[in-house]
Amino acid sequence: MLTLKYLLITCGVGMMIVAAGILAFDVYRELLYRRALETGEKAVAPIAMRWRTSLALAMLAWGPLLVAFSIVVVPSGMAGVRVSQISGSEPGTLYPGAHLVTPLVEEVELFDTRDQIFTTGMSEDGKTEPSKSSAKAQPSHAQPLNVQAKEGLTLGLAITVRYRLEAKRLDYIEKNLPRPVEREIVPPTVASVWREIVPNYTVRDVFSAKREEVRQKAAELITQRLAADGIVVKEVMLRDIQLPPEYAEGLQAYLLKEQENDRMSVETELKAKEVKIAELEAEAMKARQVKQAEGEARVRVLRAKSESDAMKYTLPLKQKQIEQSRLEAQARKEATIQNAEGEAQAKLIDSKAEGERRKLLADAEADRIRVTAAADAERLQSEASVLKNNPLLINKIVAERLSDKLQIMMVPADGKFFFANDVLRGMNLANQSAQAEPQPR
């Protein structure tokens, strides 16, 4: 809507500028024509002034301007009230956005509907300049609000009030309240309420004992009075209290004595509680010992009773154990006898088995010897038959057994110049005599 409004204004102003330009151009041409007539120069034909065209453009320019003036945009955080030049303030509130009004007859008064702060005394950051919680600077007093207590002493109050204008009642505020409201209505109302309430209390009550009570009463009364004027109070804070110097010194000494008295009272109560605790501990210890003795006596009685009851079952159990031991001894005795008989029988069987084993070994050894003798006889018989057929093998065997370093050479048995002819002959004779002996069977 703002773009449309500015566009319409631009169009209207542009049309007026064009109308003025046409008249200016026609006046300029008229001046040139008159100068040419005075100097006798050749001049152009006279041009008629275009009054109607300029007037028409000027009248048409008022159309977009009036439309633009009828568009009012209420920004965010604000609200407006229509004010007529004929009937005054009109009922109803214009909220943020675009609205249409009667141009040249109605205008819109804007009010800030955001939270605002009224502060007296130093601000929290130590600065005395006015605090700003909205687009406009809010009223603030560097000096604290001076009020009198019940004793007649003057107190300085640092107060903060957070409030906002009620949007639904802006028409009432516009009609009945002076402007600006944040300067003409809020400060006097807040000051009058505090100066009305604080004189009912003493300095000590306001400073410490009933401080919250005083603040609550002031907050309720401020809320009621400002609500009647369309102002919503959200919070009233009593940030600080400045005491008179002489009272502050006396109060400090009094508070120190009271603090000392409270400390002594606390210490006395602690001592009394310690004594009480010691008494309770002694009684508890006594009761604990009595209970412990009673418990031990009961334990002994129960233990004796349990032992007595256990003996009733222990004697038969012992008898059964003795009988069981006797039976076990008899069983072990019989088992020992049976084991001895079994061992004797086992030894007898072992001795019989050992005799049979030795007999079998002797038979096997005899069979082996017989077989070996038969094999040797057969071998000797076969060797005798071989030697009988080949008597020269004896010489070869003797030569081989003489030494492993001798080389054997086979020569005719009847050689005349061989150094071992005598040896070989002797060996042949030995062989012949051996063959002549009868062979063993």
PyMOL commands that set and color helices and strands:
alter all, ss='L'
color gray80, all
select helices_A, chain A and resi 2-39+51-69+167-176+181-184+186-200+203-209+211-227+245-389+392-402+421-436
alter helices_A, ss='H'
color red, helices_A
select strands_A, chain A and resi 71-74+78-84+88-89+97-100+106-112+116-120+140-141+145-148+154-165+231-242
alter strands_A, ss='S'
color yellow, strands_A
deselect
rebuild
show_as cartoon
